Amino acid sequence: MLDLALSFAISCFALALLLAFWRFLRGPQMADRLLAMDTMVVDVIALLVLYGIRAGTGLGFEVAILLAMTGFVSTLAFCKYLLRGRIIE
């Protein structure tokens, strides 16, 4: 039963990743592309965690934590760039 639930969750997050990538390519404004990129990072993190659960290893969780920290900082930096035109003041 757990394998069925994991397969369903992986397929849902993979579909969400594809739809976010489509929004990233077609976004009319830069803010739409930024939001799609942030959503793609969250989807990849979820897929890594689900893969770690399925494989029974802890490596996927460590990579997911590193990706979450990197995604958060890069989203903040890009938002600051869009609002002010520069990152470092």
Number of C-alpha atoms within 10 A of each C-alpha: 6 9 10 9 10 16 14 12 15 19 13 14 19 17 13 17 21 14 15 23 17 13 17 22 12 11 16 10 9 12 14 16 19 18 17 21 19 19 19 22 21 20 21 19 22 19 22 21 22 19 19 18 16 13 11 10 12 12 13 19 18 14 14 20 14 11 17 17 10 12 19 13 12 13 16 12 14 16 18 14 13 14 9 11 10 12 13 8 4
